[in-house]
Amino acid sequence: MSTAEPLSKPMTVAVGYRFSLRAFIKATHAAWRSQTIFQALAAMLVLLVLSSLFVVGLGARLQDQFPVLLYALVAVAFYYVYPTIAFARDPRHRMAQFFEFTKDALRYRRGDTEATLPWSALKAAVESNDFYVLDLPQRQKVAVPKSAFAPGEEQRFRLLAATQGVQIH
C-alpha cells in the first residue's frame, strides 16, 4: 500500500493550539523580531548603548550617560513586561486557536472570531526556531507554533505555501 496521498484528496493542514504565558511571550517576541522596524530599533539601541559606553571610556562621567542607560533599561523592560500584561488583560490570548490551510485559503478561528483569507492575502511568512509568523492584512501578525503541527504536517504546510507562491523566510 502506498503512503502517497491520493490526487483527488485536497491537501489540507489543520493546526490547533492554546498559548501558555511562556509560549505567548515567545510568540510575541518572534512576531516582533520578524518586523524590519523592530530590527532597526534594536540595532539603534545597541549602537546607542555601545557609543555611550565608549564615551564613558573616553573620560566622560558615568552620571552623564544616565538618560541613555535609562532608555535602554526601559526598552528591555518593555520587551519582557508588555507581553505578560497583554496576556493577562486580553482573554483572547488564552483561547484555543485553529488554522486550516487548504489549497484555496487560510481559515482561522479563535473564540467567536472566524476568518477565511485567500493565500494572496498572506503578505509574508517568517520562520523562527519555534514559530511560523504569518503577516496577515491590517498589520496583524500571527505566530503559529511549530509544535502544534502533527508529524509530517509541517512539511505539508511548507509545500502548500510554496505551491501558492508564499515564500517562508
Secondary structure, DSSP 8 states (H G I E B T S, - for coil): ---S--TTS---EEEEE---HHHHHHHHHHHHHTSHHHHHHHHHHHHHHHHHHHHHHTT--GGGGHHHHHHHHHHHHHHHHHHHHHHHH-GGGGS-EEEEE-SSEEEEEETTEEEEEEGGG--EEEE-SSEEEEEETTTEEEEEEGGGS-TTHHHHHHHHHHHTT--B-
